[in-house]
């Protein structure tokens, strides 16, 4: 609907009193408050409001709120200041049963403000200023969520506290909501924060962030349940053995249709999904899951041997936590990706993740060409160093390391399916130096190209 917006206008459309056309002759009226209020309400409910727009064509606004929240996640439906006094008499929940939030802030007044706000919604709140004892206090409390201010100039650095929390085996799984500058959100995710909110603090935004982190927690029984949707029996068996050795409960499906039946029978913690399958492919599964509120938030890791184009990568940007190429990752690396997906540890923003996947598609299509890091960065419009940072966060490797792995994987197929020479195959997959190719091949596979062919 509407007249559409430029990217710059989209950045500020949710600000109070903001209008695309502020002139006295504008066609569409309004005060510019509606969208700001809508976003605030949806965030209070643990959701969000977003926009997609094309200038002079129109805009699509999407409101998403959880179909269900944990029973204790939202104990009040009005703001604390508007509660009736008799509400306090109705609160029959024992304090021990309430979720606990630890607030760590550099300003005592801010600690008190956040504590009062969250307590009004049924949370038990402990608060402390940034000191050397923060981590020890977290160990003793074992809270459900930690709210941490890292924008401080005192003796104790908030970023160091976040790092210490994520290094501690007892505390690493506790979700942390970080208060920081908008520009440092990526850094917060990289260190391990589940969510971040910008300062000055929007309390409704903070509440929404806490509600989302609690909604993402794994089942209370602690079980990790994986569903493998894969048509190749050998791949199903390899993935099943790998996951069971790591303590997962595993169910399998040989195509997308059966996979959706398995999901309806029992909701998995995580889905490993192939794309090329009979009856219903992986894209069909993703579309069906996204259309159902009960399944759209199940984390999905795509494991595929298919060469994905930019358009296909774009289709995976909604609902897919990771895209792993078959044969490109060790068992340990694959398990690390799955654990991160299960914990919903999105390390990059959706825009940065989209650009990484666009770069992956570019490499899939041009791997046989003499590519440099600068070529890849130029294609997606990123600084070279930032591109490398994004690749490390999303895939665990640099762009060139990913390119070499992909080339080696293509070479393995040529070595087993053709009698072409190693030198010819090296050039065929993008290596100009056959000796360098052999060195990279041995490092990735463990044997030389000739030995691999003989085996």
C-alpha positions as CSV (number, residue, x, y, z in Angstrom):
1,X,0.0,0.0,0.0
2,X,1.0,3.7,-0.1
3,X,3.5,5.6,-2.2
4,X,6.6,3.6,-1.3
5,X,9.8,4.8,0.3
6,X,13.5,5.2,-0.4
7,X,16.0,3.2,1.8
8,X,16.8,6.4,3.8
9,X,13.1,6.9,4.5
10,X,12.7,3.3,5.6
11,X,15.5,3.8,8.2
12,X,13.4,6.5,10.1
13,X,9.8,5.5,9.4
14,X,9.4,4.0,12.8
15,X,10.5,7.1,14.6
16,X,7.8,9.1,16.4
17,X,6.2,11.9,14.3
18,X,8.1,10.6,11.2
19,X,6.4,11.0,7.8
20,X,7.7,10.2,4.4
21,X,6.1,13.4,3.0
22,X,5.9,16.2,5.5
23,X,4.7,18.8,3.1
24,X,1.4,20.6,3.5
25,X,0.2,19.3,0.2
26,X,0.8,15.6,0.9
27,X,-1.8,13.2,-0.2
28,X,-1.8,10.9,2.9
29,X,-2.5,12.4,6.3
30,X,-1.6,11.3,9.9
31,X,0.5,12.4,12.8
32,X,3.4,10.0,12.2
33,X,2.8,8.1,15.5
34,X,1.0,5.0,14.3
35,X,4.0,3.0,13.2
36,X,6.0,3.9,16.3
37,X,3.2,2.8,18.6
38,X,2.6,-0.4,16.5
39,X,6.3,-1.4,16.8
40,X,6.4,-0.6,20.5
41,X,3.3,-2.8,21.2
42,X,4.6,-5.7,19.1
43,X,8.0,-5.5,20.8
44,X,6.3,-5.6,24.2
45,X,4.7,-8.8,23.1
46,X,8.1,-10.3,22.1
47,X,7.6,-9.7,18.4
48,X,8.4,-6.9,15.9
49,X,7.2,-4.8,13.0
50,X,9.2,-4.5,9.8
51,X,8.8,-3.0,6.3
52,X,9.8,-3.8,2.8
53,X,9.3,-1.0,0.3
54,X,10.0,0.1,-3.3
55,X,9.9,3.8,-4.0
56,X,6.9,5.0,-6.0
57,X,5.5,1.4,-6.0
58,X,4.4,0.7,-2.4
59,X,5.2,-0.7,1.0
60,X,4.5,-3.9,2.8
61,X,4.4,-3.8,6.6
62,X,4.7,-7.1,8.5
63,X,3.7,-7.5,12.1
64,X,4.9,-10.7,13.9
65,X,4.0,-11.7,17.4
66,X,4.4,-15.1,19.1
67,X,1.4,-17.3,18.8
68,X,2.3,-18.5,22.4
69,X,4.6,-17.2,25.1
70,X,5.8,-19.3,28.0
71,X,3.2,-19.0,30.8
72,X,5.5,-16.8,32.9
73,X,6.9,-14.6,30.2
74,X,4.1,-12.1,30.2
75,X,2.2,-11.9,33.5
76,X,0.7,-8.4,32.8
77,X,-1.1,-7.1,29.8
78,X,-0.9,-3.4,30.8
79,X,1.9,-1.1,31.7
80,X,3.0,-1.3,35.4
81,X,2.0,2.3,36.0
82,X,-1.6,1.5,34.9
83,X,-2.2,-1.5,37.1
84,X,-5.1,-1.6,39.4
85,X,-4.1,-1.8,43.0
86,X,-6.1,-5.0,43.5
87,X,-3.9,-6.8,40.9
88,X,-1.2,-7.2,43.6
89,X,-3.5,-9.4,45.6
90,X,-4.1,-11.7,42.7
91,X,-0.4,-12.6,42.3
92,X,-0.4,-16.2,43.7
93,X,2.8,-17.3,42.0
94,X,5.6,-18.2,44.4
95,X,8.7,-16.1,44.0
96,X,10.9,-19.2,43.4
97,X,8.8,-20.1,40.3
98,X,9.3,-16.8,38.6
99,X,11.9,-16.3,35.9
100,X,15.0,-14.5,37.2
101,X,16.7,-11.6,35.4
102,X,20.1,-10.3,36.5
103,X,20.6,-6.6,35.5
104,X,24.2,-5.4,35.4
105,X,24.5,-1.7,34.7
106,X,27.1,1.0,35.2
107,X,24.4,3.4,36.6
108,X,22.6,2.5,39.9
109,X,19.6,4.6,38.9
110,X,19.2,2.7,35.7
111,X,19.5,-0.6,37.6
112,X,16.6,0.5,39.9
113,X,14.5,1.7,36.9
114,X,14.9,-1.6,35.0
115,X,14.3,-3.7,38.1
116,X,11.0,-1.9,38.9
117,X,9.8,-2.2,35.3
118,X,10.5,-5.9,34.9
119,X,9.2,-6.7,38.4
120,X,5.9,-5.3,37.3
121,X,5.7,-8.0,34.6
122,X,6.3,-10.9,37.0
123,X,10.1,-11.2,36.8
124,X,12.3,-11.7,39.8
125,X,15.1,-9.2,39.3
126,X,18.5,-8.9,40.9
127,X,20.7,-6.0,40.0
128,X,24.2,-4.9,40.5
129,X,26.6,-2.3,39.1
130,X,29.6,-3.3,37.0
131,X,32.2,-4.7,39.4
132,X,34.7,-7.5,39.4
133,X,32.1,-9.6,41.3
134,X,29.5,-9.6,38.4
135,X,30.4,-13.0,37.1
136,X,30.5,-14.6,40.5
137,X,27.1,-13.2,41.3
138,X,25.8,-14.7,38.0
139,X,27.2,-18.1,39.1
140,X,25.4,-17.9,42.4
141,X,22.1,-16.7,41.0
142,X,22.0,-18.8,37.8
143,X,19.5,-16.4,36.3
144,X,17.3,-17.1,33.3
145,X,18.5,-14.0,31.4
146,X,21.2,-11.4,32.0
147,X,20.8,-7.8,30.9
148,X,24.3,-6.3,30.6
149,X,25.3,-2.6,30.0
150,X,28.6,-2.5,28.1
151,X,28.5,1.3,27.5
152,X,30.5,2.3,30.5
153,X,33.8,4.1,31.2
154,X,34.5,2.7,34.6
155,X,37.3,0.4,35.8
156,X,35.4,-2.7,34.8
157,X,34.8,-3.1,31.1
158,X,31.4,-4.4,30.1
159,X,32.7,-6.1,27.0
160,X,35.2,-8.0,29.2
161,X,32.3,-9.1,31.4
162,X,30.4,-10.4,28.4
163,X,33.4,-12.4,27.2
164,X,33.9,-13.8,30.7
165,X,30.2,-14.9,30.9
166,X,30.5,-16.7,27.5
167,X,33.8,-18.4,28.5
168,X,32.3,-19.8,31.7
169,X,31.0,-23.3,31.2
170,X,28.3,-22.8,33.9
171,X,27.1,-19.5,32.4
172,X,27.7,-19.7,28.6
173,X,24.2,-21.0,27.9
174,X,22.4,-18.2,29.7
175,X,21.1,-15.7,27.2
176,X,22.5,-12.2,27.5
177,X,20.7,-9.0,26.3
178,X,23.3,-6.3,25.8
179,X,22.8,-2.5,26.1
180,X,25.1,-0.8,23.6
181,X,25.3,1.6,20.7
182,X,23.4,0.6,17.6
183,X,26.7,0.4,15.6
184,X,28.1,-2.2,18.0
185,X,25.3,-4.7,17.7
186,X,27.4,-6.9,15.4
187,X,30.2,-7.0,18.0
188,X,27.8,-8.0,20.7
189,X,26.5,-10.9,18.6
190,X,30.0,-12.0,17.7
191,X,31.0,-12.3,21.4
192,X,27.8,-14.2,22.2
193,X,25.0,-11.9,23.1
194,X,21.5,-13.2,22.2
195,X,20.0,-9.7,21.7
196,X,21.1,-6.1,22.0
197,X,19.1,-2.9,22.7
198,X,20.4,0.6,22.0
199,X,20.8,3.4,24.5
200,X,19.0,5.5,25.6
201,X,17.1,2.5,26.8
202,X,13.7,1.8,25.4
203,X,12.1,-0.3,28.2
204,X,9.5,-1.8,25.9
205,X,12.2,-2.9,23.5
206,X,14.2,-4.4,26.4
207,X,11.1,-6.4,27.5
208,X,10.6,-7.7,23.9
209,X,14.2,-8.8,23.8
210,X,13.9,-10.7,27.1
211,X,10.7,-12.3,26.0
212,X,12.3,-13.4,22.7
213,X,15.3,-14.9,24.4
214,X,13.1,-16.9,26.7
215,X,10.9,-18.1,23.9
216,X,14.0,-19.4,22.1
217,X,15.3,-21.6,25.0
218,X,15.4,-25.4,24.2
219,X,12.9,-27.8,25.7
220,X,13.0,-28.0,29.5
221,X,13.7,-31.7,29.4
222,X,17.1,-30.8,27.9
223,X,16.7,-33.2,25.0
224,X,18.1,-32.2,21.6
225,X,15.8,-33.6,18.9
226,X,17.0,-33.5,15.3
227,X,15.0,-34.3,12.2
228,X,17.1,-35.2,9.1
229,X,15.2,-34.7,5.8
230,X,17.5,-36.3,3.2
231,X,16.8,-38.6,0.2
232,X,20.3,-40.1,0.1
233,X,20.4,-43.1,2.4
234,X,24.2,-42.9,2.9
235,X,24.1,-39.3,3.9
236,X,21.2,-39.9,6.3
237,X,23.2,-42.7,7.9
238,X,26.4,-40.5,8.3
239,X,24.4,-37.6,9.8
240,X,22.5,-39.9,12.1
241,X,25.6,-41.6,13.5
242,X,27.3,-38.2,13.9
243,X,24.4,-36.7,15.8
244,X,23.7,-39.7,18.0
245,X,27.4,-39.9,19.1
246,X,26.9,-36.3,20.2
247,X,23.9,-37.1,22.3
248,X,21.1,-36.1,19.9
249,X,17.8,-37.9,19.5
250,X,17.4,-38.4,15.7
251,X,14.4,-39.0,13.4
252,X,14.8,-39.2,9.6
253,X,12.6,-38.6,6.5
254,X,13.5,-39.6,2.9
255,X,11.7,-36.6,1.3
256,X,10.0,-33.3,2.1
257,X,6.5,-34.7,2.3
258,X,7.5,-37.3,4.9
259,X,9.6,-34.6,6.7
260,X,6.5,-32.5,7.2
261,X,4.6,-35.5,8.5
262,X,7.4,-36.1,11.0
263,X,7.3,-32.5,12.1
264,X,3.5,-32.7,12.7
265,X,4.0,-35.9,14.8
266,X,6.7,-34.3,17.0
267,X,8.3,-30.9,16.9
268,X,12.0,-31.2,16.5
269,X,14.6,-28.9,18.1
270,X,16.4,-28.6,14.8
271,X,15.9,-29.7,11.2
272,X,18.8,-30.7,8.8
273,X,17.3,-30.3,5.3
274,X,18.5,-31.3,1.9
275,X,17.2,-29.3,-1.0
276,X,17.1,-31.7,-4.0
277,X,14.6,-34.4,-3.1
278,X,11.7,-36.3,-4.8
279,X,8.0,-35.6,-4.2
280,X,8.7,-32.3,-2.3
281,X,12.1,-30.5,-2.4
282,X,13.7,-28.5,0.4
283,X,12.3,-25.2,-0.8
284,X,8.8,-26.6,-0.7
285,X,9.4,-27.7,2.9
286,X,10.6,-24.3,3.9
287,X,7.6,-22.6,2.3
288,X,5.2,-25.0,4.1
289,X,6.9,-24.5,7.4
290,X,6.9,-20.7,7.0
291,X,3.1,-20.8,6.4
292,X,2.4,-22.4,9.7
293,X,2.9,-20.4,13.0
294,X,3.7,-23.7,14.8
295,X,6.7,-24.5,12.5
296,X,8.0,-21.2,11.1
297,X,10.4,-20.7,14.0
298,X,12.0,-24.2,14.1
299,X,15.7,-23.6,13.3
300,X,16.7,-25.1,9.9
301,X,20.2,-26.0,8.7
302,X,20.4,-26.7,5.0
303,X,23.0,-29.4,4.1
304,X,23.2,-29.6,0.3
305,X,25.5,-30.6,-2.5
306,X,23.6,-28.4,-4.9
307,X,25.3,-25.4,-6.5
308,X,23.1,-22.6,-5.3
309,X,22.5,-19.5,-7.4
310,X,22.1,-16.0,-5.9
311,X,18.3,-16.3,-6.5
312,X,18.2,-19.7,-4.6
313,X,20.3,-18.2,-1.8
314,X,17.8,-15.4,-1.5
315,X,15.0,-17.9,-1.0
316,X,16.9,-19.4,1.9
317,X,17.3,-16.0,3.7
318,X,14.0,-16.5,5.5
319,X,14.0,-19.2,8.2
320,X,17.4,-20.9,7.5
321,X,20.0,-20.5,10.2
322,X,22.9,-22.0,8.3
323,X,23.7,-23.2,4.7
324,X,26.4,-26.0,4.8
325,X,27.8,-27.5,1.6
326,X,28.2,-31.3,1.6
327,X,31.8,-32.2,1.9
328,X,33.0,-28.7,2.9
329,X,33.0,-29.1,6.7
330,X,34.5,-31.6,9.2
331,X,32.2,-33.4,11.6
332,X,33.4,-31.2,14.4
333,X,32.7,-28.0,12.4
334,X,29.2,-29.4,11.4
335,X,28.3,-30.1,15.1
336,X,29.5,-26.6,16.1
337,X,27.1,-25.1,13.4
338,X,24.3,-27.2,14.7
339,X,24.8,-26.3,18.3
340,X,24.9,-22.6,17.4
341,X,21.7,-23.0,15.4
342,X,20.0,-24.8,18.3
343,X,20.9,-22.0,20.6
344,X,19.7,-19.5,18.0
345,X,23.1,-17.7,18.1
346,X,22.6,-15.4,15.1
347,X,26.1,-13.9,14.9
348,X,25.3,-11.5,12.1
349,X,22.4,-9.2,11.2
350,X,20.0,-10.5,8.6
351,X,21.5,-8.0,6.0
352,X,25.0,-9.2,6.7
353,X,24.0,-12.8,6.5
354,X,22.2,-12.2,3.2
355,X,25.4,-10.6,1.8
356,X,27.5,-13.6,2.9
357,X,25.1,-16.0,1.1
358,X,25.2,-13.8,-1.9
359,X,29.0,-14.1,-1.9
360,X,28.7,-17.8,-1.5
361,X,26.5,-18.0,-4.6
362,X,29.0,-15.9,-6.5
363,X,31.8,-18.3,-5.5
364,X,29.7,-21.3,-6.6
365,X,29.2,-19.8,-10.0
366,X,32.7,-18.5,-10.6
367,X,35.0,-20.8,-8.6
368,X,36.8,-21.8,-11.8
369,X,37.9,-18.2,-12.4
370,X,41.0,-16.6,-10.8
371,X,39.2,-14.9,-8.0
372,X,40.7,-12.7,-5.3
373,X,39.2,-11.5,-2.0
374,X,38.8,-8.0,-3.5
375,X,36.8,-9.5,-6.4
376,X,34.4,-11.1,-3.9
377,X,34.1,-8.0,-1.7
378,X,33.5,-5.8,-4.8
379,X,30.6,-8.1,-6.0
380,X,28.7,-7.8,-2.7
381,X,29.7,-4.2,-2.0
382,X,31.6,-4.8,1.2
383,X,35.0,-3.8,2.6
384,X,37.4,-6.7,2.3
385,X,38.2,-6.9,6.0
386,X,34.5,-6.7,6.9
387,X,33.8,-9.4,4.3
388,X,36.3,-11.7,6.0
389,X,34.8,-10.9,9.4
390,X,31.3,-11.8,8.2
391,X,32.5,-15.0,6.6
392,X,34.2,-16.1,9.9
393,X,31.1,-15.3,11.9
394,X,28.7,-17.1,9.6
395,X,30.8,-20.0,8.2
396,X,33.8,-20.2,10.5
397,X,36.3,-19.7,7.6
398,X,37.6,-16.9,5.5
399,X,36.2,-16.3,1.9
400,X,39.4,-17.7,0.3
401,X,39.4,-20.7,2.6
402,X,35.7,-21.4,1.7
403,X,36.6,-20.9,-2.0
404,X,39.4,-23.4,-1.8
405,X,37.2,-26.0,0.0
406,X,34.6,-25.6,-2.7
407,X,37.2,-26.1,-5.4
408,X,38.7,-29.2,-3.7
409,X,35.2,-30.6,-3.4
410,X,34.7,-30.2,-7.2
411,X,38.1,-31.7,-7.8
412,X,37.2,-34.8,-5.8
413,X,34.3,-35.5,-8.1
414,X,36.5,-35.1,-11.2
415,X,39.2,-37.3,-9.7
416,X,36.7,-40.1,-9.2
417,X,34.5,-39.7,-12.3
418,X,37.1,-38.9,-15.0
419,X,40.7,-39.9,-16.0
420,X,41.8,-36.3,-16.5
421,X,45.3,-35.5,-15.1
422,X,45.8,-33.8,-11.8
423,X,47.2,-30.7,-13.5
424,X,44.2,-30.4,-15.8
425,X,41.8,-30.9,-12.9
426,X,43.6,-28.2,-10.9
427,X,43.1,-25.7,-13.7
428,X,39.5,-26.9,-14.3
429,X,38.6,-26.0,-10.7
430,X,40.4,-22.6,-10.6
431,X,43.9,-23.3,-9.5
432,X,46.6,-21.9,-11.7
433,X,49.4,-23.8,-9.9
434,X,49.0,-27.6,-9.7
435,X,51.6,-27.8,-6.8
436,X,49.6,-25.3,-4.8
437,X,46.4,-27.3,-5.6
438,X,48.0,-30.5,-4.4
439,X,49.1,-28.8,-1.1
440,X,45.6,-27.4,-0.5
441,X,44.0,-30.7,-1.5
442,X,46.2,-32.6,1.0
443,X,45.5,-30.1,3.8
444,X,41.7,-30.4,3.3
445,X,41.4,-34.2,2.5
446,X,44.4,-35.6,4.2
447,X,45.9,-37.3,1.2
448,X,47.3,-36.2,-2.2
449,X,45.0,-36.0,-5.3
450,X,46.7,-39.2,-6.8
451,X,46.2,-41.1,-3.5
452,X,42.6,-40.0,-3.3
453,X,42.0,-41.2,-6.9
454,X,43.6,-44.6,-6.2
455,X,41.6,-45.1,-3.0
